[in-house]
Amino acid sequence: MQIDWHSSSLTRTTVVDKNYKNTQNVRRFMVEQCGEAFRFDRDFMAWIRNDVPKTLGDVADEWTRRR
């Protein structure tokens, strides 16, 4: 099932697939998980799209680890 990154309900178990998009919906989820300081940057976006299987929980944990 393909995820609508603009409007689907996102959770920590949502799988980041090949159709992943950095949308406002994803940003809202990440701010909830990581706090108001959350920001996308080029290196982090490249890590998200590096073809290694991951969930949004993994993405949130990696952002926290980097900070």
Sequence and secondary structure as in RCSB ss.txt:
>XXXX:A:sequence
MQIDWHSSSLTRTTVVDKNYKNTQNVRRFMVEQCGEAFRFDRDFMAWIRNDVPKTLGDVADEWTRRR
>XXXX:A:secstr
    TTTS   TT B  TT    HHHHHHHHHHH TT    HHHHHHHTSSS  BHHHHHHHHHHH 
